[in-house]
Amino acid sequence: MSIRASSSQESIPMSYLWALRFILGFQFVSAFARRYINVPAKMEPSSKSFIGAKFSEFMPHAMWPVQPILQAVIVHPNVTFGFLTFFSFVELIVGLFLITGTFTKLAAFGAALLCLVILMGAGWMGTSCVDEWQIGTVEGIGAMIFMFAGGGSLSVDHWLRRYFSGTIKLGKWHIHLL
């Protein structure tokens, strides 16, 4: 006897993942908001709250290839603000794309990379960096789910599939964006 799932049964698990996709995206958007809206002093280099100061705490524990990047950012403070701004806007874009389900697989790949950079940047500092490890592991795994599963039926991707295959070709590779 063979058991065959109908198309409605196959889509049921994905319909539950929209909440996870929304929360994951919200985490990235809120990281941006904490820096630019809630506490703008975190982005002000002359402030005591400047988030760039964390780099000097992470530096001794960071793993390669993030450690040389952190070292360059610390040695050249004028680069720190630009690096933080770029990182923050990438978080905002990734978060918005995940919330709306727009190019979900690509956004999830970006989220997974951000999480990996956070993990490798924090290294292992014991209980003093539990937040970074929670962000890197839990959000990273959540991002990987959407890298492979996509946005599901409650997403902009679902609408885009009517007009665009969602695949681009780079050389021999076919990259699925939706």
C-alpha positions in Angstrom: 0.0 0.0 0.0 1.4 3.4 -0.9 0.6 6.5 0.8 0.3 9.6 -1.4 -0.1 13.1 0.0 -2.4 15.4 -1.7 -1.2 18.9 -2.7 -3.3 20.4 0.1 -1.5 18.2 2.7 1.9 19.2 1.3 1.2 22.9 1.8 -0.2 22.6 5.3 3.3 22.7 7.0 4.4 25.7 5.0 1.2 27.6 6.0 2.3 27.4 9.6 5.8 28.8 8.8 4.6 32.3 8.0 4.6 33.2 11.7 8.2 32.0 12.1 9.2 34.0 8.9 7.5 37.1 10.3 9.2 36.8 13.7 12.6 36.1 12.2 12.2 39.2 9.9 11.0 41.3 12.9 14.2 40.3 14.8 16.3 41.8 12.1 14.2 44.9 11.6 14.2 45.5 15.4 18.0 45.3 15.5 18.0 48.2 13.1 15.3 50.0 15.0 17.2 49.6 18.3 20.2 51.4 16.8 18.5 54.1 14.8 15.1 54.8 16.4 15.1 53.6 20.1 18.7 54.6 21.1 20.3 56.7 18.3 23.3 57.2 20.6 24.3 53.7 19.8 25.3 55.0 16.3 27.1 58.1 17.6 30.8 57.5 17.8 31.3 60.1 20.6 28.6 58.5 22.8 29.2 56.2 25.7 26.5 53.9 24.2 28.3 53.6 20.8 27.9 50.0 19.7 31.3 50.1 17.9 32.9 49.7 21.4 31.7 46.1 21.4 34.2 45.3 18.7 37.1 45.7 21.1 35.4 43.2 23.4 34.8 40.7 20.6 38.2 41.1 19.0 40.2 38.7 21.2 37.6 36.0 20.9 36.6 36.4 17.3 37.2 33.6 14.8 38.8 33.8 11.4 37.8 35.4 8.9 35.8 37.9 11.1 38.8 38.6 13.4 40.9 40.5 10.8 37.8 42.5 9.8 37.1 43.5 13.4 40.8 44.4 13.8 40.7 46.6 10.7 37.5 48.3 12.0 39.1 48.9 15.5 42.4 50.2 14.1 40.5 52.6 11.7 37.7 54.2 13.7 36.6 56.2 10.7 35.6 52.9 9.1 33.6 51.7 12.1 30.6 54.0 11.5 30.4 53.0 7.8 30.7 49.3 8.7 27.9 49.6 11.3 25.7 51.6 9.0 26.1 49.0 6.2 25.6 46.1 8.6 22.5 47.7 10.0 20.9 48.5 6.6 21.5 44.9 5.5 19.7 43.8 8.6 16.8 46.1 7.8 16.5 44.9 4.2 16.8 41.2 5.1 14.2 41.7 7.8 11.7 43.5 5.6 12.2 40.9 2.8 11.6 38.0 5.3 8.5 39.7 6.8 6.9 40.2 3.4 8.2 37.0 1.9 10.0 38.8 -0.9 12.9 36.8 -2.5 12.7 34.7 0.7 15.4 32.3 -0.2 17.9 35.1 -1.0 16.8 37.1 2.2 17.2 33.9 4.3 20.7 33.3 2.8 21.6 36.9 3.8 20.1 36.3 7.3 22.1 33.1 7.7 25.3 34.9 6.7 24.6 37.7 9.2 24.1 35.1 11.9 27.3 33.3 11.0 29.2 36.6 11.1 27.7 37.3 14.6 28.7 33.9 15.8 32.2 34.1 14.4 32.6 37.7 15.7 31.5 36.8 19.2 33.6 33.7 19.3 33.2 32.1 22.7 33.1 34.5 25.6 31.2 32.3 27.9 28.0 33.7 29.6 29.0 37.3 28.8 27.8 36.9 25.1 24.7 34.7 25.5 22.7 37.1 23.3 25.1 36.8 20.4 25.0 33.0 20.6 21.3 32.9 20.8 21.0 35.3 17.8 23.5 33.4 15.8 22.2 29.9 16.5 18.4 30.3 16.7 18.0 32.9 14.1 20.6 31.1 11.9 18.7 27.9 12.0 15.4 29.7 11.3 17.0 31.4 8.3 18.2 28.0 7.0 14.7 26.7 7.1 13.6 29.5 4.7 16.7 29.1 2.5 15.4 25.7 1.6 11.6 26.0 2.1 11.0 29.5 0.6 8.2 31.8 1.6 5.2 29.7 1.2 1.7 30.7 0.0 1.5 33.7 2.3 4.3 35.7 0.7 5.1 38.1 -2.1 7.1 35.2 -3.6 3.9 33.3 -4.2 2.5 36.2 -6.2 5.8 36.8 -8.0 5.8 33.2 -9.3 2.9 34.0 -11.6 5.2 36.4 -13.5 8.7 35.2 -12.8 10.2 31.7 -12.5 12.3 32.9 -9.6 15.5 31.4 -11.0 18.5 33.2 -12.3 21.4 31.6 -14.1 25.0 32.4 -13.2 27.3 30.3 -15.4 26.4 26.7 -14.8 24.5 27.5 -11.6 20.7 28.0 -11.4 19.9 30.1 -8.3 16.4 29.9 -7.0 15.4 33.3 -5.4 11.8 32.4 -4.6 
